[in-house]
Every structure is written in structure tokens, then in C-alpha cells.
Amino acid sequence: MTDSGFIVAVIGAGPAGIFASKQLAADGHEVVLINKDIKPGGLAEYGIYPTKHKIKDGLRNQFRSILSDPKVHYFGNIEVGTVGDITFREIREMGFSAILVTAGAQAARHLGVPGEELKGVYHAKDVVYHYNKLPPYSQMDFHIGKRVAIVGAGNVMLDLTHWLIDEVQVEEVFPVIRRGPAEVKFDKKELENVVANLDVNALDEELERVAPVMRAAGQNPDEARKFFLSAMQKGIHHNSPTRFEMKFLSAPRLLIGDDHGKLTGLVVEETVLQESHGVIKAVGTGVERTIEVDTVILAIGDQVDQNLGLPLDGNQFVRHPNPGYPVEGVSYEVYDPANGKAVDGVFLAGWSRLASTGLVGLARKDAVNAAKAIHAYLEEKKTNHPASVVEIMGSAHRQCLNCVDYEDIKRLEQAEELKAAELGVDEFRFDTNEQMLVAIRSGLIA
């Protein structure tokens, strides 16, 4: 397609940002892709379990193809926000024709119960970034004890369990799940990574305990058991003594600590399942019990970056209730409730639009649809904006002395490949920004 003359800023270079850039470039628009991290990829780079090399390599190859497009200009190691290298207002003043925010969910949700500040209580996002070596999380100290509770019932919980079994080799790991066995959010493929360590006797006892509640809600405990054990056939065995036990119908109410502020236990309230307007909900019974643990990891979802400077509604950015450019009935436009208007030319996609929902495939679809909404918006503009990519990127460079471009990323990848070959490992990655910048500055592309 011919050059449209429009320049779109995409903030965030995870799957949504990269796939949106591809669609925008295909529509003829120049794209400036701004990323907080040095490396592109977001959760595809730093959220997928480290040993899943085939999945990661497949995504990286797709991303390389997109980032090599001459219409896509990668701009890494620059943080946008009130406490970053450049504010969102400054981005808007640079002269972009439109802005798409795909920065993902940058903050973790809290339980909202006493004791979350205790030593030994962590958020899943931080731990996942730590073992995937994303700076600065890679340099943080996580003191993991022998008995670990993970609050949550999704694939992230299973990834954490995988790490605790295979790498840390804790004595016991307890996923604490507010709902019942029939309502877990993880899939069988992910369960295969940890099922060899599942305490089947404990599972049967737990199913027997919750069976009356399940049957009252029209659920079948035997079908739930069949699902869990179906992963055994392809289960991966680890040389680890860790015992894996799930605790259902248990809602966290209190985190207990000792006199030194160190976690010693988790108080949970037993729940029952009740239907409300066609939806099954977990409702507390008032009956509480204490689980002795020395580490709790909260895998209960995320919230958007409140420092970005966009209107907020709880954990989400505010979307226009009556969008001018809907795609498949979905609003991708930012809305300012204070003046009752759209934030002109500013759009959302991926986890910035709806936090903690979907995998890479859904992020791709959301990104493409957001790009279509932007294209429709730009087609209504009477004139192209006079700013050029050179002017805009020159302005951005003045805000960030250590920004990197895609040529720098290729140097970094080459340096890490050479280091992996030298060490005889499948993959090597520098785990501080300083190391990456040194590798970039000293590296050469063959």
C-alpha cells in the first residue's frame, strides 16, 4: 500500500503492540513502536516458561519479520509515564497522527486482606519476570520457603508451580482456589508439566470434601477428577520431591506473620457455590481454617499502569461507551469521563484494553482490530500531520540517552547466541540492562 503520510505511536512492544504495528504498516502508516524494556516481545519474551523454546522461537521469528518492516521503527528502553523518561502528554505533543497503547498490565492486583506486606508474600508477575530474567526483576531477591501457597487457578499458577517443583524444589506447593474443581482456568497441556508431583490421595480427599457443594451446584466431582488425572499420560516427571496439592473452595482472608514480620500462615474462608443471574459465584460460609505456609504468591490478575496518565476505572483504562470506530462491536477508544468525550486519537489494545485476558492469539486479534479502528479514524482526518518520523524520533532521542533501535536488538541477539554457544546451553540471556547495553555497544552484525 502507498504511504498514507500518517505516523502512529504504539506504546508497548508485546504481542499486541507488535501485531498492531504490522497491521498499521500494511495499511500504509509509519509506526513508531515505543517499548519500556530493551527487548521487544513483552509477555511472549518474559512471561512464557523458560524451557518452552519452540513457542518462544516461533514468536521471535514472527516478531523479527515485523520489526524488519521499513515502516516500523522500534524504540526500546524508554519508559512512558509520570515517573518515566517521557510523559504521555509529551508523546501527544510530538505530532503523532494517533496513539495506540498496548503497554500491557504493568501492575499486580492485591487481595485486599491484612498481611499482604509481610515478608514472603509476592505477586506472580514479579516472580515470573524474575525467573525469566527481565530487568530489574532479575536482580530482586525472592526468599522462597519450604511450604508455598499460590492464590489462583490459571495457567500462571501452573507455571509458578512448575518452577517451584523443577527449579526451587520446595517441599510442598498448595494452589489455593476460591472456586471449585470444575471451574479451574488452566488447561490440561499446562497441567502435564506438574501432574507427576500431584498428591492423588490428597486430591481424592479434597474432592470428597467439596463434593456436596459441587453436586448442589450441578457439578460432577468424578468428571473433575477425570480431568486432573487425564494429564497423567503425558505428564512430565521431575527429579523433585515436591508435593503438589490443590485446595478448593478456599478464599484468602488473612495473612499471618511472626514478630519479625515474616509470613507464617494463610487463613482461608471456606466457600460454597451459588448461582446469581446465570453465573456461579463463590460465597463465603464464615468457616475459616489456617494453612501453615512460609511463602504466598498471588496469581490473581493484573491492573494497568496507573502512572501512564490515562483516565482510570478501577483496574482498567476507561473505554468509550459509544465509540466512533468500533470493530466487531468492541470499543478501542480511550474515554475521559471528566469531560464526557473521547481522548482524541488515543486507542487501546491487548491487556491495556482488558487486563489479564487472553493468550498471544487473542492479543493478535485484538491488535489487528485496534489497528483497523485507528485506520478508520485516520481516514476521516482531512489532512496528514506535518511531523515526520525523523523529527519525532529525534525528539524522543533527546528524552532518553540509552534508547535502542532494532539494529541494536539484532546485535544483542547475536551476542546472546554466541554466549549460549560458548556455555553449551540452549539459551542465554543477559539479565541486567547494563549488560545488554554493553553487549549492544560492543557487538557487530555479521
Secondary structure as a PSIPRED ss2 file (coil, helix, strand):
# PSIPRED VFORMAT (PSIPRED V4.0)

   1 M C   1.000  0.000  0.000
   2 T C   1.000  0.000  0.000
   3 D C   1.000  0.000  0.000
   4 S C   1.000  0.000  0.000
   5 G C   1.000  0.000  0.000
   6 F C   1.000  0.000  0.000
   7 I E   0.000  0.000  1.000
   8 V E   0.000  0.000  1.000
   9 A E   0.000  0.000  1.000
  10 V E   0.000  0.000  1.000
  11 I E   0.000  0.000  1.000
  12 G C   1.000  0.000  0.000
  13 A C   1.000  0.000  0.000
  14 G C   1.000  0.000  0.000
  15 P H   0.000  1.000  0.000
  16 A H   0.000  1.000  0.000
  17 G H   0.000  1.000  0.000
  18 I H   0.000  1.000  0.000
  19 F H   0.000  1.000  0.000
  20 A H   0.000  1.000  0.000
  21 S H   0.000  1.000  0.000
  22 K H   0.000  1.000  0.000
  23 Q H   0.000  1.000  0.000
  24 L H   0.000  1.000  0.000
  25 A H   0.000  1.000  0.000
  26 A H   0.000  1.000  0.000
  27 D C   1.000  0.000  0.000
  28 G C   1.000  0.000  0.000
  29 H C   1.000  0.000  0.000
  30 E E   0.000  0.000  1.000
  31 V E   0.000  0.000  1.000
  32 V E   0.000  0.000  1.000
  33 L E   0.000  0.000  1.000
  34 I E   0.000  0.000  1.000
  35 N C   1.000  0.000  0.000
  36 K C   1.000  0.000  0.000
  37 D C   1.000  0.000  0.000
  38 I C   1.000  0.000  0.000
  39 K C   1.000  0.000  0.000
  40 P C   1.000  0.000  0.000
  41 G C   1.000  0.000  0.000
  42 G C   1.000  0.000  0.000
  43 L H   0.000  1.000  0.000
  44 A H   0.000  1.000  0.000
  45 E H   0.000  1.000  0.000
  46 Y H   0.000  1.000  0.000
  47 G C   1.000  0.000  0.000
  48 I C   1.000  0.000  0.000
  49 Y C   1.000  0.000  0.000
  50 P C   1.000  0.000  0.000
  51 T C   1.000  0.000  0.000
  52 K C   1.000  0.000  0.000
  53 H H   0.000  1.000  0.000
  54 K H   0.000  1.000  0.000
  55 I H   0.000  1.000  0.000
  56 K H   0.000  1.000  0.000
  57 D H   0.000  1.000  0.000
  58 G H   0.000  1.000  0.000
  59 L H   0.000  1.000  0.000
  60 R H   0.000  1.000  0.000
  61 N H   0.000  1.000  0.000
  62 Q H   0.000  1.000  0.000
  63 F H   0.000  1.000  0.000
  64 R H   0.000  1.000  0.000
  65 S H   0.000  1.000  0.000
  66 I H   0.000  1.000  0.000
  67 L H   0.000  1.000  0.000
  68 S C   1.000  0.000  0.000
  69 D C   1.000  0.000  0.000
  70 P C   1.000  0.000  0.000
  71 K C   1.000  0.000  0.000
  72 V E   0.000  0.000  1.000
  73 H E   0.000  0.000  1.000
  74 Y E   0.000  0.000  1.000
  75 F E   0.000  0.000  1.000
  76 G E   0.000  0.000  1.000
  77 N C   1.000  0.000  0.000
  78 I C   1.000  0.000  0.000
  79 E C   1.000  0.000  0.000
  80 V E   0.000  0.000  1.000
  81 G C   1.000  0.000  0.000
  82 T C   1.000  0.000  0.000
  83 V C   1.000  0.000  0.000
  84 G C   1.000  0.000  0.000
  85 D C   1.000  0.000  0.000
  86 I E   0.000  0.000  1.000
  87 T C   1.000  0.000  0.000
  88 F H   0.000  1.000  0.000
  89 R H   0.000  1.000  0.000
  90 E H   0.000  1.000  0.000
  91 I H   0.000  1.000  0.000
  92 R H   0.000  1.000  0.000
  93 E H   0.000  1.000  0.000
  94 M C   1.000  0.000  0.000
  95 G C   1.000  0.000  0.000
  96 F C   1.000  0.000  0.000
  97 S C   1.000  0.000  0.000
  98 A E   0.000  0.000  1.000
  99 I E   0.000  0.000  1.000
 100 L E   0.000  0.000  1.000
 101 V E   0.000  0.000  1.000
 102 T C   1.000  0.000  0.000
 103 A C   1.000  0.000  0.000
 104 G C   1.000  0.000  0.000
 105 A C   1.000  0.000  0.000
 106 Q C   1.000  0.000  0.000
 107 A E   0.000  0.000  1.000
 108 A E   0.000  0.000  1.000
 109 R C   1.000  0.000  0.000
 110 H C   1.000  0.000  0.000
 111 L C   1.000  0.000  0.000
 112 G C   1.000  0.000  0.000
 113 V C   1.000  0.000  0.000
 114 P C   1.000  0.000  0.000
 115 G C   1.000  0.000  0.000
 116 E C   1.000  0.000  0.000
 117 E C   1.000  0.000  0.000
 118 L C   1.000  0.000  0.000
 119 K E   0.000  0.000  1.000
 120 G C   1.000  0.000  0.000
 121 V E   0.000  0.000  1.000
 122 Y E   0.000  0.000  1.000
 123 H E   0.000  0.000  1.000
 124 A H   0.000  1.000  0.000
 125 K H   0.000  1.000  0.000
 126 D H   0.000  1.000  0.000
 127 V H   0.000  1.000  0.000
 128 V H   0.000  1.000  0.000
 129 Y H   0.000  1.000  0.000
 130 H H   0.000  1.000  0.000
 131 Y H   0.000  1.000  0.000
 132 N C   1.000  0.000  0.000
 133 K C   1.000  0.000  0.000
 134 L C   1.000  0.000  0.000
 135 P C   1.000  0.000  0.000
 136 P C   1.000  0.000  0.000
 137 Y H   0.000  1.000  0.000
 138 S H   0.000  1.000  0.000
 139 Q H   0.000  1.000  0.000
 140 M C   1.000  0.000  0.000
 141 D C   1.000  0.000  0.000
 142 F C   1.000  0.000  0.000
 143 H C   1.000  0.000  0.000
 144 I C   1.000  0.000  0.000
 145 G C   1.000  0.000  0.000
 146 K C   1.000  0.000  0.000
 147 R E   0.000  0.000  1.000
 148 V E   0.000  0.000  1.000
 149 A E   0.000  0.000  1.000
 150 I E   0.000  0.000  1.000
 151 V E   0.000  0.000  1.000
 152 G C   1.000  0.000  0.000
 153 A C   1.000  0.000  0.000
 154 G C   1.000  0.000  0.000
 155 N H   0.000  1.000  0.000
 156 V H   0.000  1.000  0.000
 157 M H   0.000  1.000  0.000
 158 L H   0.000  1.000  0.000
 159 D H   0.000  1.000  0.000
 160 L H   0.000  1.000  0.000
 161 T H   0.000  1.000  0.000
 162 H H   0.000  1.000  0.000
 163 W H   0.000  1.000  0.000
 164 L H   0.000  1.000  0.000
 165 I H   0.000  1.000  0.000
 166 D H   0.000  1.000  0.000
 167 E H   0.000  1.000  0.000
 168 V H   0.000  1.000  0.000
 169 Q C   1.000  0.000  0.000
 170 V C   1.000  0.000  0.000
 171 E C   1.000  0.000  0.000
 172 E E   0.000  0.000  1.000
 173 V E   0.000  0.000  1.000
 174 F E   0.000  0.000  1.000
 175 P E   0.000  0.000  1.000
 176 V E   0.000  0.000  1.000
 177 I C   1.000  0.000  0.000
 178 R C   1.000  0.000  0.000
 179 R C   1.000  0.000  0.000
 180 G C   1.000  0.000  0.000
 181 P H   0.000  1.000  0.000
 182 A H   0.000  1.000  0.000
 183 E H   0.000  1.000  0.000
 184 V C   1.000  0.000  0.000
 185 K C   1.000  0.000  0.000
 186 F C   1.000  0.000  0.000
 187 D C   1.000  0.000  0.000
 188 K H   0.000  1.000  0.000
 189 K H   0.000  1.000  0.000
 190 E H   0.000  1.000  0.000
 191 L H   0.000  1.000  0.000
 192 E C   1.000  0.000  0.000
 193 N C   1.000  0.000  0.000
 194 V C   1.000  0.000  0.000
 195 V H   0.000  1.000  0.000
 196 A H   0.000  1.000  0.000
 197 N H   0.000  1.000  0.000
 198 L E   0.000  0.000  1.000
 199 D C   1.000  0.000  0.000
 200 V H   0.000  1.000  0.000
 201 N H   0.000  1.000  0.000
 202 A H   0.000  1.000  0.000
 203 L H   0.000  1.000  0.000
 204 D H   0.000  1.000  0.000
 205 E H   0.000  1.000  0.000
 206 E H   0.000  1.000  0.000
 207 L H   0.000  1.000  0.000
 208 E H   0.000  1.000  0.000
 209 R H   0.000  1.000  0.000
 210 V H   0.000  1.000  0.000
 211 A H   0.000  1.000  0.000
 212 P H   0.000  1.000  0.000
 213 V H   0.000  1.000  0.000
 214 M H   0.000  1.000  0.000
 215 R H   0.000  1.000  0.000
 216 A H   0.000  1.000  0.000
 217 A C   1.000  0.000  0.000
 218 G C   1.000  0.000  0.000
 219 Q C   1.000  0.000  0.000
 220 N C   1.000  0.000  0.000
 221 P H   0.000  1.000  0.000
 222 D H   0.000  1.000  0.000
 223 E H   0.000  1.000  0.000
 224 A H   0.000  1.000  0.000
 225 R H   0.000  1.000  0.000
 226 K H   0.000  1.000  0.000
 227 F H   0.000  1.000  0.000
 228 F H   0.000  1.000  0.000
 229 L H   0.000  1.000  0.000
 230 S H   0.000  1.000  0.000
 231 A H   0.000  1.000  0.000
 232 M H   0.000  1.000  0.000
 233 Q H   0.000  1.000  0.000
 234 K H   0.000  1.000  0.000
 235 G C   1.000  0.000  0.000
 236 I C   1.000  0.000  0.000
 237 H C   1.000  0.000  0.000
 238 H C   1.000  0.000  0.000
 239 N C   1.000  0.000  0.000
 240 S C   1.000  0.000  0.000
 241 P C   1.000  0.000  0.000
 242 T C   1.000  0.000  0.000
 243 R E   0.000  0.000  1.000
 244 F E   0.000  0.000  1.000
 245 E C   1.000  0.000  0.000
 246 M C   1.000  0.000  0.000
 247 K E   0.000  0.000  1.000
 248 F C   1.000  0.000  0.000
 249 L C   1.000  0.000  0.000
 250 S E   0.000  0.000  1.000
 251 A E   0.000  0.000  1.000
 252 P E   0.000  0.000  1.000
 253 R E   0.000  0.000  1.000
 254 L E   0.000  0.000  1.000
 255 L E   0.000  0.000  1.000
 256 I E   0.000  0.000  1.000
 257 G E   0.000  0.000  1.000
 258 D C   1.000  0.000  0.000
 259 D C   1.000  0.000  0.000
 260 H C   1.000  0.000  0.000
 261 G C   1.000  0.000  0.000
 262 K E   0.000  0.000  1.000
 263 L E   0.000  0.000  1.000
 264 T E   0.000  0.000  1.000
 265 G E   0.000  0.000  1.000
 266 L E   0.000  0.000  1.000
 267 V E   0.000  0.000  1.000
 268 V E   0.000  0.000  1.000
 269 E E   0.000  0.000  1.000
 270 E E   0.000  0.000  1.000
 271 T E   0.000  0.000  1.000
 272 V E   0.000  0.000  1.000
 273 L E   0.000  0.000  1.000
 274 Q E   0.000  0.000  1.000
 275 E E   0.000  0.000  1.000
 276 S E   0.000  0.000  1.000
 277 H C   1.000  0.000  0.000
 278 G C   1.000  0.000  0.000
 279 V E   0.000  0.000  1.000
 280 I E   0.000  0.000  1.000
 281 K E   0.000  0.000  1.000
 282 A E   0.000  0.000  1.000
 283 V E   0.000  0.000  1.000
 284 G E   0.000  0.000  1.000
 285 T E   0.000  0.000  1.000
 286 G E   0.000  0.000  1.000
 287 V E   0.000  0.000  1.000
 288 E E   0.000  0.000  1.000
 289 R E   0.000  0.000  1.000
 290 T E   0.000  0.000  1.000
 291 I E   0.000  0.000  1.000
 292 E E   0.000  0.000  1.000
 293 V C   1.000  0.000  0.000
 294 D C   1.000  0.000  0.000
 295 T E   0.000  0.000  1.000
 296 V E   0.000  0.000  1.000
 297 I E   0.000  0.000  1.000
 298 L E   0.000  0.000  1.000
 299 A C   1.000  0.000  0.000
 300 I C   1.000  0.000  0.000
 301 G C   1.000  0.000  0.000
 302 D E   0.000  0.000  1.000
 303 Q E   0.000  0.000  1.000
 304 V C   1.000  0.000  0.000
 305 D C   1.000  0.000  0.000
 306 Q C   1.000  0.000  0.000
 307 N C   1.000  0.000  0.000
 308 L C   1.000  0.000  0.000
 309 G C   1.000  0.000  0.000
 310 L C   1.000  0.000  0.000
 311 P C   1.000  0.000  0.000
 312 L E   0.000  0.000  1.000
 313 D E   0.000  0.000  1.000
 314 G C   1.000  0.000  0.000
 315 N C   1.000  0.000  0.000
 316 Q E   0.000  0.000  1.000
 317 F E   0.000  0.000  1.000
 318 V C   1.000  0.000  0.000
 319 R E   0.000  0.000  1.000
 320 H C   1.000  0.000  0.000
 321 P C   1.000  0.000  0.000
 322 N C   1.000  0.000  0.000
 323 P C   1.000  0.000  0.000
 324 G C   1.000  0.000  0.000
 325 Y C   1.000  0.000  0.000
 326 P C   1.000  0.000  0.000
 327 V E   0.000  0.000  1.000
 328 E C   1.000  0.000  0.000
 329 G C   1.000  0.000  0.000
 330 V E   0.000  0.000  1.000
 331 S C   1.000  0.000  0.000
 332 Y C   1.000  0.000  0.000
 333 E E   0.000  0.000  1.000
 334 V E   0.000  0.000  1.000
 335 Y E   0.000  0.000  1.000
 336 D E   0.000  0.000  1.000
 337 P C   1.000  0.000  0.000
 338 A C   1.000  0.000  0.000
 339 N C   1.000  0.000  0.000
 340 G C   1.000  0.000  0.000
 341 K E   0.000  0.000  1.000
 342 A E   0.000  0.000  1.000
 343 V E   0.000  0.000  1.000
 344 D E   0.000  0.000  1.000
 345 G E   0.000  0.000  1.000
 346 V E   0.000  0.000  1.000
 347 F E   0.000  0.000  1.000
 348 L E   0.000  0.000  1.000
 349 A C   1.000  0.000  0.000
 350 G H   0.000  1.000  0.000
 351 W H   0.000  1.000  0.000
 352 S H   0.000  1.000  0.000
 353 R C   1.000  0.000  0.000
 354 L C   1.000  0.000  0.000
 355 A C   1.000  0.000  0.000
 356 S C   1.000  0.000  0.000
 357 T C   1.000  0.000  0.000
 358 G C   1.000  0.000  0.000
 359 L C   1.000  0.000  0.000
 360 V H   0.000  1.000  0.000
 361 G H   0.000  1.000  0.000
 362 L H   0.000  1.000  0.000
 363 A H   0.000  1.000  0.000
 364 R H   0.000  1.000  0.000
 365 K H   0.000  1.000  0.000
 366 D H   0.000  1.000  0.000
 367 A H   0.000  1.000  0.000
 368 V H   0.000  1.000  0.000
 369 N H   0.000  1.000  0.000
 370 A H   0.000  1.000  0.000
 371 A H   0.000  1.000  0.000
 372 K H   0.000  1.000  0.000
 373 A H   0.000  1.000  0.000
 374 I H   0.000  1.000  0.000
 375 H H   0.000  1.000  0.000
 376 A H   0.000  1.000  0.000
 377 Y H   0.000  1.000  0.000
 378 L H   0.000  1.000  0.000
 379 E H   0.000  1.000  0.000
 380 E H   0.000  1.000  0.000
 381 K C   1.000  0.000  0.000
 382 K C   1.000  0.000  0.000
 383 T C   1.000  0.000  0.000
 384 N C   1.000  0.000  0.000
 385 H C   1.000  0.000  0.000
 386 P C   1.000  0.000  0.000
 387 A C   1.000  0.000  0.000
 388 S C   1.000  0.000  0.000
 389 V H   0.000  1.000  0.000
 390 V H   0.000  1.000  0.000
 391 E H   0.000  1.000  0.000
 392 I H   0.000  1.000  0.000
 393 M H   0.000  1.000  0.000
 394 G H   0.000  1.000  0.000
 395 S H   0.000  1.000  0.000
 396 A H   0.000  1.000  0.000
 397 H H   0.000  1.000  0.000
 398 R H   0.000  1.000  0.000
 399 Q H   0.000  1.000  0.000
 400 C C   1.000  0.000  0.000
 401 L C   1.000  0.000  0.000
 402 N C   1.000  0.000  0.000
 403 C C   1.000  0.000  0.000
 404 V E   0.000  0.000  1.000
 405 D C   1.000  0.000  0.000
 406 Y H   0.000  1.000  0.000
 407 E H   0.000  1.000  0.000
 408 D H   0.000  1.000  0.000
 409 I H   0.000  1.000  0.000
 410 K H   0.000  1.000  0.000
 411 R H   0.000  1.000  0.000
 412 L H   0.000  1.000  0.000
 413 E H   0.000  1.000  0.000
 414 Q H   0.000  1.000  0.000
 415 A H   0.000  1.000  0.000
 416 E H   0.000  1.000  0.000
 417 E H   0.000  1.000  0.000
 418 L H   0.000  1.000  0.000
 419 K H   0.000  1.000  0.000
 420 A H   0.000  1.000  0.000
 421 A H   0.000  1.000  0.000
 422 E H   0.000  1.000  0.000
 423 L H   0.000  1.000  0.000
 424 G C   1.000  0.000  0.000
 425 V C   1.000  0.000  0.000
 426 D C   1.000  0.000  0.000
 427 E C   1.000  0.000  0.000
 428 F C   1.000  0.000  0.000
 429 R C   1.000  0.000  0.000
 430 F C   1.000  0.000  0.000
 431 D C   1.000  0.000  0.000
 432 T C   1.000  0.000  0.000
 433 N H   0.000  1.000  0.000
 434 E H   0.000  1.000  0.000
 435 Q H   0.000  1.000  0.000
 436 M H   0.000  1.000  0.000
 437 L H   0.000  1.000  0.000
 438 V H   0.000  1.000  0.000
 439 A H   0.000  1.000  0.000
 440 I H   0.000  1.000  0.000
 441 R H   0.000  1.000  0.000
 442 S H   0.000  1.000  0.000
 443 G C   1.000  0.000  0.000
 444 L C   1.000  0.000  0.000
 445 I C   1.000  0.000  0.000
 446 A C   1.000  0.000  0.000
